[in-house]
Amino acid sequence: MNDKETLLGIRRGIEKESLRVLPAGGLALTPHPIALGAALTHPHITTDYSESQLELITGVHAGVDDVLGELAEIHQAVYRALADERLWVSSMPCGLPADETIPIGRYGSSNIGRAKSVYRMGLGQRYGRRMQTISGIHYNWSLPGVGTDGYFGAIRNFRREGWLLLYLFGASPALCDSFVHDRDHGLQRLSEHSLYLPHATSLRMGRLGYQSDAQASISVSYNCLDSYAASLQEALSRPYAAYEAIGVQTPGGDYNQLSTSLLQIENEFYSTIRAKRVIRSGERPLHALRERGVEYIEVRLMDLDPFEPIGIAADTIRVLDTFLLHCLNSPSPGDTPQEGALNARNQHRVAARGREPGLVLEHWQGGERTLADWAGDILAGCAAQAELLDAAHDGDAYSAALKRVAERLRNPALCPSARVLAAMAQDFDNSHVGFIRRQSDLARSAVLGLPFPTALQQRFEGLAAQSLAEQARIEAADTLDFEEFRRQYVAPERMEV
């Protein structure tokens, strides 16, 4: 897996979520801008949970600069359609209205469009709408010649050591108190409307993030495709009492959720990394994996970087590449439910206390290790992969990026999470919304200042028009009653081969 041709074959793509906000820092409650096309069918610009939460999706690229270049172009098209609205550059949300006021995504009148909205209605019923306004960056990654078993080996190692990425790149140590209104949060008051933990790296990936008792009850095995698929299907099929109490529909016939099972669909399973395969139209992701195997892996624990106009830097991508190669090329024994629980404890410890001097973690092979010592070993393994990547690319970009980022281990003040708190204290009276609002303004100015050739403008105008036409075509082609469509979609046999 380390020859030049293979390493030059790494492919990567980015999915980046951001809330649309008003200039004063409140959530924009406007519909998805028509100038951006149809969220249901646009290949690069859609919404995630909320109508106010954009998701920007690049294509698949061989070069780091290429994927960042496309992400920047998508941002250019978006900002030009937003008028005075901004993209919120933090993973933790802006000032939020009452939970029920947060709008869920709308995708038109087709069966698939309605199903997407009903799924989001279910998320709101199960976890609350505020939790769903958290945003992040997903990094999709593949390497030629790696089969399903190889990807699962990498995933197991990633789950063991992925806490390092929270330390190095976590950028959400504080939040606006509107996010935890009427919740038991365990945070400390920093200013009138800001809460934090002094050594936190990523509150998004801690116990206030995508967490619930229901999710905690899911024990997924990553030992092979069969065990992974079986454990996930069990969660997709098992009724859950609290969700049965909600019901699929109200007495008046409105939909509450797609199903009453522990998970409505595969995407509801919140994990730091996923095994993925491009699906065909109407296909369930689990069926695609079972039939054709793992095609790539999706890293899901990366915070938005508020110091980068498009949310992620080239150094970050290069370190992710070296870390994923390290996970892929290291021995990876099978996992156990006990190890899964240990990994979760380490994740929450680093999310809440990662920069705490002398922090101790539980090692999956037994005993305890300080974060600093264990991280040093992991980074040494990454350095070996960086050298191989540099040799393949005839340069030193990977080793240089890793060295710059590794300085954060020796000097925690360089961590994005520490820089966020320092900037909040220095210029914004410790206001999270004040700081991120300024950074969002700077990001908007930086992107709008980039050249936007007529050809690029016309391409995005064409994509928007095509997406609206495609949505209309889908709506016109529907023949099934929605309830029958829903029943067929969630049927267990749809997940099997």
C-alpha angles and dihedrals in degrees: 000000000000103000119118097249092052095046091049086054095067109129124199140179135179133220112191126189124202135166120237107234139182120249091258092056103260125127114273108236095190122119121264103286111262089218087068092058127227118339088209096061112015109117095215110020122053139129130258120204102332133043082235095054115085122201117202116199127194126201123247115287139187094206131062092218090048095057091045090048093055092045088054092050092052089050090052092055092046097049091050089056096047101070105195097351120106135209109244107236098203128083090224111071134254123249104315131209124224112312095250091051094063104102119232120222118278122207106176134263101301120112093249091046092050090046090055091053094045089051089054090047086056092051089053091050092048104040107011125257095260092064089056093059092072110113133203147157122263117203116204115201139177139169127203116255096021113128131199094275091050092053092049090051089054091047092053091052091045090055089051097049107019090104085082090069090055090055095045100040109015108127105172108086094138139035145186111269091232087077093064099035108154091000131118098243110163092215129134124244111249100171139341095297103010129090128186149153113241096228099029121133104182121007085178090068095041132084093291092058129071096339137131139150088251093054091045089058093061114098109190120186118217096187095107141340093267095053092043094049093044094050092046093047089052090057090046092052105036115097114233116212097221091051092045086057089057092049129204093267138022119241086259092057100255115137121249098178143339095256143346095241124116089262122026094204137349095270091064090072102097109209134153091239134017137200106234144188128180106256129219122236110295093001123136113237092232091055090050092052093047094048101041107015132232115327101177142344127247119215108207108174101080118118122215109263106231090198092061118072093221096035103253136058133219090245089057093052093048092050089049089053092052092045093050091048088050089052091047097048099042123090109270117193119192121282132235134204088253091056090048090056090048091051090052092051091052091048092053093044093053092042092055102029108013097132094045108124113253095007111178125213132192112251116223091225091055138282128038135290133187114253090238095055095044092045090052091057092048092049090050088056090048090050090060090053091046090056091052091049091049091051090051092050095040093236145075103248095117097048091044092051092048092050092050093049093042088062085075089070092057094039113031091187087076092061113108089237091057092044090053092054092045093051092046090053096044103049111005108049088249092298113153093194091046094053097043091045089057092046090049090053091050092049091050091050092047094051095043087051092062119099110267107194119207091244091057092048091050092049093056092043088053093049091051092050092046092050092052091049091048092051090051090049092052091049092050092049096055115114104159125090107249095241091054090047090052093049092050093046096053095040110127092230089064088069095051131081 
